[in-house]
Amino acid sequence: MKITVVANGPLLIDTKGEWSWTGEAGKTTGKDRIALCRCGASGNKPLCDGTHRKIGFTAEGGECELTPG
C-alpha cells in the first residue's frame, strides 16, 4: 500500500485493488485509490471532495510505502 500526501491536497492511498468504506452516510466503494480529506472542510468526510482548492488549503506533501512485515 502506498500513501501519498499531496501538497495542498488530500492523502491518496493506493489500495492495489477494490476497497469499501462504511460510514455514517452508508457504504462507498471504489477501485485502486482512496482520497482522504486533510483540510477538514470536505462535505463528504472522511473522503476528499476537492474543497481544499476552494478554501486555499496549504500543507506540505510526501509519500511512504507500507509493506507487510
Phi, psi and omega in degrees: 000134179244134177244124178246125175267105184285127177303128179062023183210204187277178166271124176256124179248112176278111188272345183057041179155185181292152178219161173217151181228128176245119181223197182301325182275000181109199185264135176240137178231161178193186180231139168072328186209141174241135175249113180260137181295136172245342185278340180084002184249003181300141174275000183232036183305142008274000181279151180282139175239011178089001182300332181306327179291319183291327185263359178074032179301134176230137177192154180290164178243180178168186177204161175210156178245127177257127179237144178300138184251000000 
